[in-house]
Each structure stands twice: as C-alpha cells, then as structure tokens.
C-alpha cells in the first residue's frame, strides 16, 4: 500500500475512534477490510476509484470463497471509508453509493421433528409426576409443561406466551384471542392437552397462594411475568433431559415447529400466516421449502403418469 492511501486509512480510523468511540477490535476489523480493498486497487488513486473497481473487488472476494455475509461486512467498511473521503473533501465522489450488496440467502428456520416434540412433551409431562419432588419443584415442572404445551399448540411468539393473562387458563373456548405486534388481535388454536396443562398449572398456582394476579406465568421481576430468558433457559434444560440437543432448542424453534408441522400435514400457507400473526405473507414464505417437498411428494405419489415404483 502506498503512502497516501495509508494516510487516508489512518485518518478514517482516527475518525472512527474519536467520533464514534470505536473499540480496538472494531478498528482492527475496519483496518483489515479496507486494507484488503486498497491492496486490490493497487496503484489506482483513491479519488479515481470507480463503482466498477468495487464490483471487481467483490468478485475477487467471491472467487476467494468468502461467504456473502462476510463480503457484505467488508463492503460496509469500504462504503464508510469512501463516504468519509467524500464528506471530508478528499475525493470528488463516492463510488460506493451505486453498489448493491452481495445477495444473502435467507437462512431456513431451525426445525425439530414431530418425534422430537413428542419426546419433549413426554418429558415435560413425566417431570410433573416424579417422586420426591418438592412443592417448588412440582410447581416449576407444571409451569414448564404448560408453557411447552401452549407454545406448540398455538405457535405464539415467546413475548406473547409469557405475557398471557390469567384468563387464558380458564377459557372454555378451544382458542385464545391474542394481541400481537401492531396491537393486532388474532385467534390461535388451543388443544385439549394445552387447556388441561393450563388448568393444572392454575390450580397449583392457587394452591401456592399466587393465583390471584394478572399474569398466567407470574414472576417477581419488573414486568410481573416470566422473562423470555428464564423460559429459554428452562426449555434447554428440559430438552437436555429429553435427550435433545440444547443448542438446537429455543422457544422460537418450537414456534417454527408449530408452523412447519402444520404445513407438512397439508395446512394452507395463508392459514399459517394468520396463526403466526405475520402481517406479510412474505415472512411466512420461509417455510415454502416444506411446501415444495410436499408438492413433489404429491406429484410423485398421485399423478397418473408417475412412476409406479
């Protein structure tokens, strides 16, 4: 790297440290990313760099095997560098302004199988009847069973689940009315297993003298109800006891399981959208890989010209 580009990079790093309070690790990452770009430019003067030069560098990153997410991070550093040069009057234009970032495929949601959920629910139910449980231990087991049964039955967001009102355990209906994002209400199903788990939990809660408050899952914390962190921690422990990978299990994974298992069994994508509370069906379309497999299976098994094998 020649002297002038190095001076420009140093000035950029000084700005990040002074004006944005960037940490040492952040500064080192910016220095690596921009240095790589400057090495690619070779002898091209910074004020003469073009959008085509940046595209060439991105193509070089791809050829080197960099993932789209890593290339996007490097491009972000170079964008900020060029914007700095332009705003400081060190370059007459910003060639990065016209550059689109590398396309990053949307990751598919982690999903557990129906068999895995059965094992999880079985462990949650068995934990409530174990011999030698203290009152506090049984209360915690009943709460966990209720949480897991209701989450898999309804597909609620974890924030919606932990903030359910006490009345959710006493409804005679086979559905709940949930107020979700944007203050929008929607109906979600409630199977008998979930309703029974809620009744058992509420009875135990009242027996412990705690069943007169506002929340179905009360807590001494600031919100007054169970936190998502506490639920996630207890869910991982339950998963471990059921022989599942704790790293692959979270409340959000169970929400995905609810949606995925419905689609696998023939549910319409629009229905799943309504149940999940997605405002835009594009959000629900992360599950279309499941529909694709089901459609392939239907064509293979049901089409009159399909192979008979």
Phi, psi and omega per residue, in radians:
X1 nan 2.274 -3.123
X2 -1.305 2.983 -2.984
X3 -1.097 -0.791 -3.058
X4 -1.118 -0.856 3.084
X5 -1.007 -0.644 3.118
X6 -1.106 -0.701 3.106
X7 -1.123 -0.724 3.129
X8 -1.113 -0.733 3.126
X9 -1.122 -0.737 3.108
X10 -1.063 -0.709 3.127
X11 -1.125 -0.684 3.112
X12 -1.105 -0.784 3.141
X13 -1.150 -0.650 3.094
X14 -1.090 -0.703 3.117
X15 -1.107 -0.762 3.137
X16 -1.064 -0.692 -3.128
X17 -1.246 -0.751 -3.036
X18 -1.379 -0.774 -3.018
X19 -1.601 -0.520 -3.088
X20 -1.941 -0.101 3.130
X21 1.107 0.594 -3.098
X22 -1.077 2.405 3.128
X23 -1.296 2.881 -3.088
X24 -1.025 -0.778 3.136
X25 -1.073 -0.672 3.121
X26 -1.134 -0.782 3.131
X27 -1.085 -0.699 3.130
X28 -1.139 -0.663 3.122
X29 -1.155 -0.772 3.094
X30 -1.069 -0.725 -3.118
X31 -1.106 -0.751 3.120
X32 -1.093 -0.797 -3.063
X33 -1.173 -0.796 -3.119
X34 -1.254 -0.626 3.103
X35 -1.060 -0.700 3.107
X36 -1.065 -0.733 3.111
X37 -1.120 -0.779 -3.123
X38 -1.139 -0.638 3.082
X39 -1.105 -0.669 3.118
X40 -1.131 -0.686 -3.141
X41 -1.128 -0.470 3.135
X42 1.101 -2.100 -3.097
X43 -1.543 0.037 -3.127
X44 -1.192 2.236 3.125
X45 -1.169 2.500 -3.095
X46 -1.036 -0.690 -3.114
X47 -1.336 -0.042 3.091
X48 -1.899 -0.021 -3.136
X49 -1.147 2.484 -3.096
X50 -2.077 2.985 3.076
X51 -1.062 -0.593 3.132
X52 -1.131 -0.613 3.080
X53 -1.086 -0.753 -3.127
X54 -1.157 -0.707 3.094
X55 -1.093 -0.682 3.101
X56 -1.091 -0.704 3.108
X57 -1.128 -0.744 3.104
X58 -1.083 -0.679 3.095
X59 -1.134 -0.639 3.109
X60 -1.158 -0.696 3.088
X61 -1.063 -0.740 3.136
X62 -1.111 -0.726 3.138
X63 -1.129 -0.477 3.114
X64 -1.424 -0.027 3.061
X65 1.575 0.250 3.133
X66 -1.235 2.431 3.061
X67 -1.174 2.739 -3.137
X68 -1.047 -0.637 -3.128
X69 -1.158 -0.661 3.119
X70 -1.235 -0.699 3.112
X71 -1.138 -0.635 3.120
X72 -1.134 -0.671 3.103
X73 -1.120 -0.753 3.129
X74 -1.139 -0.687 3.119
X75 -1.110 -0.659 3.107
X76 -1.030 -0.736 3.120
X77 -1.109 -0.737 -3.126
X78 -1.211 -0.659 3.056
X79 -0.991 -0.849 -3.112
X80 -1.129 -0.617 3.102
X81 -1.110 -0.842 3.140
X82 -1.156 -0.664 3.105
X83 -1.108 -0.662 3.088
X84 -1.090 -0.805 -3.137
X85 -1.060 -0.713 -3.100
X86 -1.216 -0.806 -3.095
X87 -1.221 -0.449 3.112
X88 -1.527 0.019 3.130
X89 1.311 0.332 -3.132
X90 -1.629 -0.083 3.059
X91 -2.609 2.591 -3.072
X92 -1.421 -0.205 -3.128
X93 -2.705 2.967 3.098
X94 -2.051 1.704 -3.070
X95 -1.205 -0.243 -3.106
X96 -1.413 -0.236 -3.046
X97 -1.079 -0.503 -3.065
X98 -1.670 0.122 -3.040
X99 -1.639 2.229 3.033
X100 -1.512 2.472 -3.129
X101 -1.239 2.814 3.096
X102 -1.036 2.442 3.126
X103 -1.213 2.207 3.127
X104 -1.955 2.113 3.118
X105 -1.142 2.443 3.123
X106 -1.285 2.182 -3.096
X107 -1.132 2.458 3.086
X108 -1.263 2.531 -3.132
X109 -1.159 2.541 3.020
X110 -1.201 2.371 -3.116
X111 -2.332 2.418 3.014
X112 -1.748 2.664 -3.083
X113 -1.314 2.905 3.067
X114 -1.054 -0.697 3.120
X115 -1.087 -0.697 3.111
X116 -1.111 -0.733 3.128
X117 -1.143 -0.684 3.091
X118 -1.037 -0.733 3.122
X119 -1.146 -0.700 3.141
X120 -1.119 -0.813 3.133
X121 -1.154 -0.672 3.117
X122 -1.081 -0.722 3.108
X123 -1.171 -0.688 3.128
X124 -1.108 -0.681 3.141
X125 -1.253 -0.737 -3.117
X126 -1.137 -0.597 -3.101
X127 -1.099 -0.452 -3.109
X128 -1.296 -0.364 -3.033
X129 -1.986 0.227 -3.124
X130 -1.198 2.483 3.115
X131 -1.248 2.579 3.067
X132 1.461 0.095 3.125
X133 -1.238 2.380 2.996
X134 -1.287 2.926 3.099
X135 -1.043 -0.737 3.140
X136 -1.157 -0.670 3.131
X137 -1.152 -0.719 3.124
X138 -1.192 -0.661 3.125
X139 -1.073 -0.751 3.132
X140 -1.153 -0.678 3.125
X141 -1.150 -0.711 3.121
X142 -1.146 -0.671 3.094
X143 -1.108 -0.760 -3.119
X144 -1.139 -0.720 3.091
X145 -1.050 -0.774 -3.135
X146 -1.088 -0.780 -3.138
X147 -1.048 -0.833 -3.077
X148 -1.218 -0.762 3.118
X149 -1.047 -0.771 -3.081
X150 -1.254 -0.638 -3.135
X151 -1.150 -0.788 -3.115
X152 -1.284 -0.462 3.120
X153 -1.339 -0.501 -2.987
X154 -1.991 -0.436 -3.069
X155 1.225 0.424 -3.123
X156 -1.121 2.669 2.900
X157 -1.157 2.619 -3.101
X158 -1.068 -0.601 3.126
X159 -1.141 -0.565 3.115
X160 -1.316 -0.673 -3.101
X161 -1.140 -0.901 -3.054
X162 -1.189 -0.340 -3.127
X163 -1.815 0.378 3.092
X164 -1.136 2.466 3.101
X165 -1.309 2.833 3.140
X166 -1.015 -0.550 -3.100
X167 -1.100 -0.307 3.138
X168 -1.112 -0.405 -3.119
X169 -1.545 -0.157 -3.065
X170 -2.008 -0.003 -3.113
X171 -1.142 2.479 3.082
X172 -1.600 -0.134 -3.134
X173 -1.410 2.829 3.100
X174 -1.682 0.489 3.098
X175 -2.676 2.855 3.038
X176 -2.061 2.611 2.961
X177 -1.743 2.042 -3.038
X178 -1.998 2.367 3.052
X179 -1.694 1.957 -3.058
X180 -1.863 -2.603 -3.111
X181 -1.059 2.537 -3.135
X182 1.183 0.294 3.128
X183 1.072 0.454 -3.130
X184 -1.583 2.426 3.119
X185 -1.651 2.551 3.062
X186 -2.590 2.744 3.075
X187 -1.607 2.368 3.048
X188 -2.232 2.553 -3.081
X189 -1.237 2.750 3.111
X190 -2.494 1.825 -3.096
X191 -1.368 2.999 -3.049
X192 -1.153 -0.612 3.134
X193 -1.090 -0.719 3.127
X194 -1.201 -0.710 -3.141
X195 -1.118 -0.702 3.139
X196 -1.197 -0.700 3.112
X197 -1.086 -0.666 3.121
X198 -1.184 -0.691 3.127
X199 -1.142 -0.755 3.140
X200 -1.119 -0.716 3.134
X201 -1.134 -0.761 -3.117
X202 -1.131 -0.692 3.119
X203 -1.087 -0.740 3.127
X204 -1.186 -0.626 3.133
X205 -1.128 -0.753 3.132
X206 -1.185 -0.649 3.104
X207 -1.087 -0.552 3.120
X208 -1.477 0.023 3.119
X209 1.345 0.424 -3.088
X210 -2.150 0.259 -3.019
X211 -1.724 0.457 -3.101
X212 -2.011 0.117 -3.090
X213 -1.508 -2.791 -3.070
X214 -1.582 -0.535 -2.940
X215 -1.838 2.606 3.064
X216 -1.247 -0.560 3.141
X217 -2.119 1.288 -3.038
X218 -1.213 2.737 3.120
X219 -2.660 2.820 3.130
X220 -1.443 -0.024 -3.101
X221 -1.214 3.127 -3.065
X222 -1.075 -0.669 -3.099
X223 -1.285 -0.409 -3.100
X224 1.590 -0.174 3.107
X225 -2.271 2.959 -3.135
X226 -0.916 2.484 3.102
X227 -1.561 2.725 3.113
X228 -1.137 -0.573 -3.135
X229 -1.140 -0.740 3.132
X230 -1.134 -0.718 3.123
X231 -1.132 -0.790 -3.133
X232 -1.056 -0.709 3.134
X233 -1.119 -0.806 -3.125
X234 -1.181 -0.569 3.131
X235 -1.169 -0.712 3.103
X236 -1.103 -0.693 3.107
X237 -1.120 -0.720 3.105
X238 -1.125 -0.738 3.117
X239 -1.059 -0.740 3.101
X240 -1.069 -0.714 3.121
X241 -1.157 -0.467 3.130
X242 -1.552 0.023 3.124
X243 1.447 0.310 3.122
X244 -1.728 2.806 3.105
X245 -1.280 2.073 3.140
X246 -1.100 -0.591 -3.102
X247 -1.153 -0.465 -3.083
X248 -1.674 0.151 -3.043
X249 -2.145 2.307 3.083
X250 -2.742 2.893 3.076
X251 -0.990 -0.659 -3.128
X252 -1.170 -0.602 3.103
X253 -1.118 -0.657 3.090
X254 -1.197 -0.598 3.048
X255 -1.100 -0.747 3.081
X256 -1.107 -0.675 3.134
X257 -1.077 -0.747 3.089
X258 -0.929 -0.876 -3.098
X259 -1.196 -0.808 -3.082
X260 -1.107 -0.743 -3.100
X261 -1.217 -0.578 3.042
X262 -1.096 -0.812 -3.120
X263 -1.138 -0.687 3.114
X264 -1.051 -0.499 -3.107
X265 -1.744 0.288 2.967
X266 1.789 0.083 -3.138
X267 -1.169 2.612 3.110
X268 -1.359 2.501 -3.108
X269 -1.056 -0.648 3.133
X270 -1.138 -0.639 3.110
X271 -1.146 -0.767 3.121
X272 -1.108 -0.663 3.079
X273 -0.994 -0.800 -3.138
X274 -1.130 -0.737 -3.107
X275 -1.147 -0.648 -3.141
X276 -1.375 -0.306 -3.124
X277 1.392 0.480 3.095
X278 -1.403 2.217 3.125
X279 -1.222 -0.577 -3.076
X280 -2.091 2.300 -3.123
X281 -1.141 -0.347 3.107
X282 -1.038 -0.551 3.119
X283 -1.193 -0.630 -3.128
X284 -1.316 -0.340 -3.033
X285 -1.264 -0.014 2.988
X286 -1.116 -0.265 -3.119
X287 -1.642 0.084 -3.049
X288 -1.160 -0.348 3.074
X289 -1.083 -0.526 3.113
X290 -1.244 -0.746 3.105
X291 -1.098 -0.698 3.138
X292 -1.025 -0.791 -3.135
X293 -1.139 -0.674 -3.139
X294 -1.171 -0.698 3.127
X295 -1.147 -0.711 3.094
X296 -1.055 -0.733 -3.130
X297 -1.133 -0.708 -3.139
X298 -1.124 -0.766 3.130
X299 -1.108 -0.753 -3.118
X300 -1.104 -0.704 -3.024
X301 -1.576 -0.487 -2.970
X302 -1.974 -0.324 -3.089
X303 -1.209 2.364 -3.082
X304 -1.078 -0.414 3.135
X305 -1.715 0.126 -3.125
X306 -1.185 2.711 3.099
X307 -1.068 2.386 -3.121
X308 -1.404 -0.059 -3.086
X309 -1.235 nan nan
